[in-house]
C-alpha cells in the first residue's frame, strides 16, 4: 500500500466539507461522501485560485495554502465560507453529474478520445497554462463542480476534433506548437457552450457492490432529488 502524506490544510478542508455534507445530506453513504469530498476539495482550491487571481501563477498552491491557514484562524467564518460555497457546488453537482453503475455509450467515446489524444495531450507544451485558463473561465461562468475533469475533457475534445480533421498527429503537434492561440480560442468557445448547456457533463461509474447495503434507494440518494 502506498501512503501519501496529507497536508494539514487539506486535512482540515476535507474534514470541514465531510461534516457539511453529512449535515446537508442526512442519508449520504460513506462511499458517496468520500467521492464527493475528494472532488469538492480540489474544486474549492481551484475556486480560491480564481478568487485570489492566482491561476497561472508559479507558486499558486503555496499561496492557496497560506490563504487557508489564515482562514483557519477564524473557524466560524471559515466554516461559513465553505458552507456558502458548498451550496453552490451541490447545485452544480446535481445538474452536471450523472452517476451510473454500468458502462454506457459516453464511456466508449471517452476511451476513444483518450486513446487518440494520449500523445497530443502528453506533448502539449502549454497544457498547464491552458488548463488554468479553462478552469478559470469555467468558475467565472458559475461552473464550480468537477472543474479539473471538465477542463481536461474540453481540451482533449478539441484535440480530438483537430486530429480527425488533419489525420496527422505530428503535423498537428507542430501546428499547435507554432499557433497555440488557435486551441486557446476554441477551448474558451467551448467553455461558453458548456455553460449554456443545462444538462449533465460528467458521468461517474461506480462499483455496484459498494452500495449493496443501500440497493433499494441508491439512485435517489446519489442524485439528491
C-alpha positions, 0 to 999 in steps of 0.5 A: 500500500502506498501512503501519501502524506496529507497536508494539514490544510487539506486535512482540515478542508476535507474534514470541514466539507465531510461534516457539511455534507453529512449535515446537508445530506442526512442519508449520504453513504460513506462511499458517496461522501468520500467521492464527493469530498475528494472532488469538492476539495480540489474544486474549492482550491481551484475556486480560491485560485480564481478568487485570489487571481492566482491561476497561472501563477508559479507558486499558486498552491503555496499561496492557496495554502497560506490563504487557508491557514489564515482562514483557519484562524477564524473557524466560524467564518471559515466554516461559513465560507465553505458552507456558502460555497458548498451550496453552490457546488451541490447545485452544480453537482446535481445538474452536471453529474450523472452517476451510473453503475454500468458502462454506457455509450459516453464511456466508449467515446471517452476511451476513444478520445483518450486513446487518440489524444494520449500523445497530443495531450502528453506533448502539449507544451502549454497544457498547464497554462491552458488548463488554468485558463479553462478552469478559470473561465469555467468558475467565472461562468458559475461552473464550480463542480468537477472543474479539473475533469471538465477542463481536461475533457474540453481540451482533449475534445478539441484535440480530438476534433483537430486530429480527425480533421488533419489525420496527422498527429505530428503535423498537428503537434507542430501546428499547435506548437507554432499557433497555440492561440488557435486551441486557446480560442476554441477551448474558451468557445467551448467553455461558453457552450458548456455553460449554456448547456443545462444538462449533465457533463460528467458521468461517474461509474461506480462499483455496484457492490459498494452500495449493496447495503443501500440497493433499494434507494441508491439512485435517489440518494446519489442524485439528491432529488 
